[in-house]
Each structure stands twice: as structure tokens, then as C-alpha cells.
Amino acid sequence: MNNPSGEIIFLGIPTHIAWEATPLLKALYLAGIQKITFTPVEENEKGIEEIITRASSRASVVCLIGTRVSGWQQREELIRKLLYRVSRKRLMLKDGELLPSGIVSLSDPNDIPLFILPFEAHKKEDFGSKFSGHTESALLIMTPGTRETVCAFQDHIKEAIKLLPVTSGGGTDGQWIRMFGERRDEITQFIHKNPHCKAIQTKIVQRIYGLDLLVASEKSASLLEATSAIRKKFGEFCYSFNGETIEEVIGAALLSRGETLAIAESCTGGAISARITKIAGASRYFTGAAVPYSNPSKEEQLSIPHALLHEEGAVSPEVASEMASAVRALESSDWGLSVTGIAGPSGGSPEKPVGLVYIGISNHEETLTTEHHLYGSRDEIREQTVEIALETIWRHLQGHPANDLGHL
């Protein structure tokens, strides 16, 4: 298997695959594995042993993770059986428990375990569904917990993956660069022409707004040269060089500055606040949110003047500005962020078409707004709005001017 791959199996149907898989993706990407697939299964799915066995026949690393914390003890019993049945390794007494030989057993602060087990997996023939006679070294990574358990052991996972022969015996290293904006062609051309990028492997993963650039190399010096060149060229659009999510980066920035954030959102209906509060401990820097969806609620919750709403309309820079400053004052925060727009499919007009969005940002010194024209379905417009709003607060925390947003 020349190109190592990974497969992440969810026990339960995840509500947001990219979010729940992020810690595993980070460990896999940084270990040089760029081809990764997802397989959600119901917790009571029959034949899950076969699903995992089939996954190990085509992937070098197979991960199993829960989608909820409750019931993890019952899932642990299932996972212990699966580890033995899939690996077929001899059971040994380890810390008073019978576990397959060679297993690494870790426990997070809540005593939820994570198991890492190298084994020899039977591989499928190149054509057809039959298993071939040969085996290859593979890795099982399983936890009855969720992404929080994985977060505690990302370095352990990465180092275990790098020990697989298929990843060059630990010689492959990688970097996960996350950025805003639509500049896939520009990045592709830069990598193709830049001499520092000749000795690396790259993969671009497009997101709803922005992209992830995965960079891998067997030579640490080559990886460093390439990422330095990429940082120099595109650094102002890159919010992470180690795979952190934008909400993680924003939280860390607010904490380092000792500042707080409040949000008022209309067309996104609370989706921005939901992203911010996905991070444990967000209460240290996130004071609160308002979701004044209707005009009366904008008047009632944020004291937006009735005359302003009547004259300018709810979707206007004036109202976005008022919302941002009002929620900042209401929550006694350092920053106020607001969004108001027309997500569609109805509600647009020639003067204010579907996809028109205004984003406001306010601090103790000034309040600014930006205008955006987005395209797609209602859900796509809302998702883009969330991403652009998060970019807006990140850029202001970094000291970038408002007119330097990645999409402009």
C-alpha cells in the first residue's frame, strides 16, 4: 500500500462530521496520512465487526469513536470484544484486565479509555471483494468516548501512526494549514512553481468557505521550507498551521488578550454562537448572545430604533452596526459581532437580493460593517455567513483591516 489511508468509523450518526472528527483528522494528517474516509453506523448496527474488518482491509489506520458521552461504559465492553476479534491477537493480563497483546490503553480525565492496537490486517485483492493471502501492518484506534477523549491523546495517536512501515517508519511528517477564501488555483500554481515545494506532497480539501492545505514530506527540512514559503505568501489568510478549528483559534486569541465577545445574529439563528460554545471553557471569553430574528425582537432585545428598521430595513449596514454595538453594551463585552441578511429562498428584491449579508463588528473604539453577496441554497448561504463572521472577528483580533477579508 503505497499511499497510506485512514478510515474513521462513528458509533452513532454524528451531527457535524467535520467537527467531531477534527482531533483524529489532525493526528492523521500530521502523521502524513491524507486520504481519509468516514463511515457512520448506528450504535446497534449488526455486523460492526465485519465493518471494521473490511475497513482494515483497505485502510492502514482504522479509528472508532462515539458521538455522545452517555453510555460509554456499554460501548467500552463492545470495543474490547472488537479489538480482540478484529486483531486476533493473543489476550494478555494487563493491569488486571485481559487485553490483546501489544495494546496501549490510555484514560482521559473522566476515565474514558482510548485504545491503540497495532496488528497485521488481511488485505483485499486489488479487484473484487475477496481477501488476499497477504497481510500488512495496520493500526486500530478505538474509544467509547467522543472527540474530547481523542483530544487528550492526539500526540500519542500521531506517534503510533508514524511507526507504521507504510508511513516510512516514522519518516513521514505533515502539516495541516487552514485558511479562509477561495484561492485554490492560486495555491496550486504557487506550489507547482515554488522550488521549496518540490519535495513535498500536498492535498487541498475545499470547505464551504475556505480550504485546508495538507502538506507532507519524508524530510523535515523540506516540510519546514515548504510551509515557510506558504506562510510567507498566504500567511494573512491562514488562521491555523496545526489543524485547529477557527473557534479554537478565536478562543485562544480572546483568552491571550483577556477580552470577551458577545454576538447578535439574525439570519444565522444562533449558529455562530453554537460554534463558539463548542469549545469547552468558552464561558471564560464568551459572555452571551441574542438572536433577534424578527424586527420586533430587534427592538425589544437590542433596542434597535423602530424608525431605523422602518427607514433602512433590517438588512442594512445601519442595523448591523446598531446590533453589534448594542449586544456589546448589553453583555458588557469587549467585542460585539452581528449578522443580518437574506438567506432565502424568498424575501429578496432587486435592491436587496437573496444572499445579501451585513456583518458588524464593534469594540470600545469603533463599529464597522462589511457587505457580502453570497450564493447558493439557504443552508449554504447561512453556512458561508457563519464562516465569514468568524473570519471577521479573527481578523480584528489579529489587527487586520476590515477590507482585507479573504473573500474580497
Secondary structure, DSSP 8 states (H G I E B T S, - for coil): --S-EEEEEEES--S-HHHHHHHHHHHHHHTT--EEEEEEE-TT-TTHHHHHHHHHHH-SEEEEEES-STTHHHHHHHHHHHHHHHH---EEEETTEEEETT-EEEE-TT--EEEEEEEEEEEE-SSSS-EEEEEEEEEEEE-SS-HHHHHTTHHHHHHHHHTSGGGGGGT-EEEEEEE-SS-HHHHHHHHHH-GGGTT-EEEEEE-SSSEEEEEEES-HHHHHHHHHHHHHHHGGGEEESB---HHHHHHHHHHHHT--EEEEESTTTTHHHHHHTTSTTGGGTEEEEE---SHHHHHHHH---HHHHHHH-SSSHHHHHHHHHHHHHHTT-SEEEEEEE--SSSS--SSS-TTEEEEEEE-SS-EEEEEEE--S-HHHHHHHHHHHHHHHHHHHHHT--GGG-TT-
